[in-house]
């Protein structure tokens, strides 16, 4: 089965072709970073209009790389939520219309499930069951994953997601968009520990997170100290240490608490080099294996949506789209959880 994946939930347009026998054939992503940079963040209307411009050229590029014609497509999976309403509608409208024209099923996919399953696309995929750390601009969650569709929530952020905290801290430090890479680049020039920041909920005894207080602590330091360039680098380094320490400590603790030996990390913040260093070091001591998606699959992409759709169809899920344009901008992840989880 050849599945076309469409991702348009925010500021990346992703298209991919996944074959259930041959694997990922081709994928392409267009990032809107350059367009949104001058505004300091994503402008929803601009994002939606740009998705419209990019989808057909990306589809043609992916088809050419895969050596596949449109008539070869057996199903289309698309991100139905969560995300920006207008951006989701672009992807949904494109996918549902193309599916109708080709006479194939269209399957709405949950964006976070796509991220959670994306490490299964790697050359060394994890085996079920495992604990997944979903860490991105909009979400920070720990999930137990026993199989496709078999998920249990272990903990989540009670306020800001880790990626959101990076973005807000970048603005406080006078850095550009996107905030995560900007803070990490500045942190590489600084020394953690020269200024002290809290590690929120590090010893809370559960697997929940909170990063809004950490952001406020950075605000206080900036307001009270008026830091120099060198001090801003130290502040960025300390902030990165605080976030990654909390994420790594809780993620590894969750794996141990579930009596498992495998951790999967997914989402844009999963590309953070310091987070990977902390997780790898802690996992080695605890006898835990850590799996990451390939770097080009950490950010939003069509490959994870195509793969997730293919696995859902293989599990016997009936398509819920077919002309319904079923976007869910605030699609609760809880709807994917096992009953009673």
NORVEN-V737189 format. One record per backbone hydrogen bond with DSSP energy under -1.0 kcal/mol. CO is the residue of the C=O (numbers start at 0). NH is the residue of the N-H. Records with the same first field share a line. If there is no record, write none. Layout:
# NORVEN-V737189
CO->NH ; NH
This chain:
# NORVEN-V737189
0->19
1->73 ; 74
2->17
3->76
4->15
5->78
6->13
8->83
10->31
12->29
13->6
14->27
15->4
16->24 ; 25
17->2
18->22
22->18
25->16
27->14
29->12
31->35
32->36
35->38 ; 40
36->39
42->46
43->47
44->48
45->49
46->50
47->51
48->52
49->53
50->54
53->57
54->58
55->59
56->60
57->61
58->62
59->63
60->64
61->65
62->66 ; 67
68->71
69->72
74->3
75->106
76->5
77->108
79->327
80->110
83->87
84->88
85->89
86->90
87->91
88->92
89->93
90->94
91->95
92->96
93->97
94->98
95->99
96->100
97->101
98->102 ; 103
104->75
105->320
106->77
108->79
109->113
110->114
111->115
112->116
116->119
117->120
118->121
129->144
130->263
131->142
132->265
133->140
134->268
135->162
138->135
139->156
140->133
141->153 ; 154
142->131
143->151
144->129
146->149
149->145
150->337
151->143
154->141
155->208
160->164
161->165
162->166
163->167
164->168
165->169
166->170
167->171
168->172
169->174
170->173
177->181
178->182
179->183
180->184
181->185
182->186
183->187
185->188
186->189
190->193
198->201
200->203
208->157
210->214
211->215
212->216
213->217
214->218
215->219
216->220
217->221
218->222
219->223
220->224
221->225
227->231
228->232
229->233
230->234
231->235
232->236
233->237
234->238
235->239
236->240
237->241
238->242
239->243
240->244
241->245
242->246
243->247
244->248
245->249
246->250
247->251
248->252
249->253
250->254
251->255
252->256
253->257
254->259
255->258
260->288
261->130
262->290
263->132
265->134
266->269
267->270
268->271
271->275
272->276
273->277
274->278
275->279
276->280
277->281
278->282
279->283
280->284
281->285
282->287
288->262
290->264
293->296
294->297
301->305
302->306
303->307
304->308
305->309
306->310
307->311
308->312
309->313
310->314
311->316
312->315
324->326
327->330
328->82
331->334
332->335
333->336
337->340
